[in-house]
Amino acid sequence: KFIYASIEKAMVEDPSRTRRLILQFDPASGSFTGQYQLYEVDAPNVSIASLEAASNTELLVLERDTGQGEKAIIKRVYKIDFFDEVLTKTLICDLMDIRDDSGLTSAEDGAIGLGPKFSFPFVTPECLLVLDNQTLLIANDNNYPMSSGRRPSLTPDDNEFIRLRLDQPLLP
């Protein structure tokens, strides 16, 4: 029923460098509803990269820092209930620590995040899509021709899409 948009970085005049705004819009009226939430990211250099509906009240929030490759630290998906008086973040997945128990990737000389401990070490994971109650699709933007998170000796990174099967369903 609603569209949600976030402010990627802190507002210039906001003294809290970790606070972001999530705003609610009504597409039927084409206007801002007046509803918003203040959301705390994990560190001042972290952006909200994507929002996706998990239910009628819950949103998934993709947070990312500015690091790539070995310097990538925060690439996480959280779940929040937009209508909670105080937002509580629940970690859904840490994109820097994904188990590859099926052996879908193999470690490679000079490559970061391939093998049994898979990671998504890109500066710009940006696209988040719920495929079903327990599966997410996440993609990076390679900022052609500048990113080199997976293979630092090569530029640019390939665009990668990962399908993640979550340990727990998004909804009970």
C-alpha positions in Angstrom: 0.0 0.0 0.0 2.9 2.4 0.7 6.3 3.2 -0.7 9.2 3.6 1.6 12.3 5.6 0.8 15.4 6.2 2.9 18.0 8.9 3.1 21.2 7.1 2.3 23.5 9.2 4.5 23.1 11.4 7.6 21.4 14.8 7.0 23.9 17.6 6.9 22.5 19.4 9.9 22.0 16.2 12.0 24.5 16.0 14.9 24.0 12.2 15.0 26.1 10.9 12.1 24.5 7.4 12.4 20.9 8.5 12.1 19.0 8.0 8.8 15.4 8.8 7.9 13.0 6.3 6.4 9.9 8.0 4.9 6.5 6.7 4.0 4.7 7.8 0.8 1.2 7.0 -0.4 1.2 6.2 -4.2 -2.6 6.6 -4.4 -2.4 10.3 -3.4 1.1 10.8 -4.7 2.2 12.4 -1.4 4.3 11.9 1.7 2.1 10.5 4.5 3.9 12.4 7.3 5.0 9.1 8.7 8.8 8.5 9.1 11.2 6.6 11.3 14.6 7.4 12.6 17.0 4.5 11.9 20.4 4.0 13.4 23.1 2.5 11.1 26.0 0.6 12.5 28.7 3.3 12.0 28.9 6.9 10.6 30.3 5.7 7.2 27.4 3.3 6.6 24.7 4.0 4.1 21.2 2.5 3.7 21.6 1.0 0.2 18.2 -0.7 -0.2 14.8 -1.2 1.4 12.5 -4.1 0.6 9.1 -5.1 2.1 9.2 -8.3 4.2 5.5 -8.0 5.2 2.8 -5.3 5.5 4.7 -3.7 8.4 8.3 -5.0 8.2 11.1 -3.8 6.0 14.4 -5.3 5.2 17.3 -2.7 5.3 20.6 -3.3 3.5 23.4 -1.4 5.2 26.9 -1.0 3.6 30.1 0.7 4.6 32.4 2.4 2.1 35.0 -0.4 2.1 35.6 -3.0 -0.5 37.8 -6.1 -0.7 39.8 -6.6 2.5 38.5 -3.2 3.8 34.9 -4.2 3.6 33.4 -4.7 7.0 29.7 -3.8 7.1 27.4 -5.4 4.5 24.3 -6.5 6.4 20.6 -7.0 6.0 18.4 -6.2 9.0 14.6 -6.5 9.5 12.6 -3.7 11.2 9.0 -3.1 11.9 8.2 0.4 10.5 5.4 0.9 12.9 7.3 0.1 16.2 7.6 3.1 18.4 11.3 2.4 18.8 12.9 0.6 15.9 14.6 -2.7 16.7 17.0 -4.1 14.2 17.1 -7.8 13.8 20.1 -9.1 11.8 18.9 -11.3 8.9 22.3 -11.9 7.3 25.9 -10.6 7.3 27.1 -10.5 3.7 30.7 -10.7 4.9 30.1 -14.0 6.6 28.1 -16.4 4.5 28.5 -20.2 4.8 29.0 -21.9 1.4 28.3 -25.4 2.7 27.3 -26.6 -0.8 30.7 -25.7 -2.3 29.2 -23.4 -4.9 32.4 -21.4 -4.9 36.0 -22.3 -4.7 38.8 -20.3 -3.2 40.9 -18.5 -5.9 44.4 -17.0 -5.6 43.9 -13.2 -5.5 40.2 -13.4 -5.0 38.4 -12.3 -1.8 35.4 -14.0 -0.3 35.3 -17.2 -2.4 35.1 -20.7 -0.8 33.5 -22.2 2.3 33.4 -18.7 4.0 31.8 -16.7 1.2 31.5 -12.9 1.4 30.1 -10.1 -0.8 33.1 -7.6 -0.4 31.8 -5.0 -2.8 31.6 -1.3 -2.0 28.0 -1.2 -3.5 25.7 -4.1 -2.7 22.5 -2.2 -3.7 19.8 -4.4 -4.9 17.7 -6.4 -2.5 14.7 -8.6 -3.4 12.7 -11.0 -1.4 12.1 -14.1 -3.5 10.2 -16.0 -0.9 9.8 -16.3 2.9 13.3 -17.7 3.2 15.2 -16.6 0.1 16.8 -13.2 -0.8 18.4 -12.0 -4.0 21.2 -9.4 -3.6 23.2 -7.8 -6.4 26.1 -5.4 -6.5 26.7 -2.4 -8.7 30.3 -2.5 -10.0 30.5 1.3 -10.5 32.0 0.7 -13.9 35.0 1.1 -14.2 36.1 1.6 -10.6 35.2 -1.2 -8.2 37.6 -4.0 -7.4 36.2 -5.8 -4.3 36.4 -9.4 -5.3 39.6 -9.4 -7.3 41.7 -6.3 -6.3 44.2 -6.8 -9.1 41.4 -6.5 -11.7 39.1 -3.6 -12.4 36.2 -3.4 -12.7 34.4 -6.1 -10.6 31.9 -8.3 -12.3 28.3 -7.6 -11.4 27.3 -10.4 -9.1 23.9 -11.7 -8.0 23.7 -14.0 -5.0 20.6 -16.0 -3.9 20.7 -16.6 -0.2 18.7 -19.2 1.6 18.1 -17.9 5.1 18.5 -20.1 8.2 15.2 -18.7 9.5 12.1 -17.6 7.6 11.4 -13.9 7.4 7.8 -14.5 8.7 6.7 -17.1 11.2 
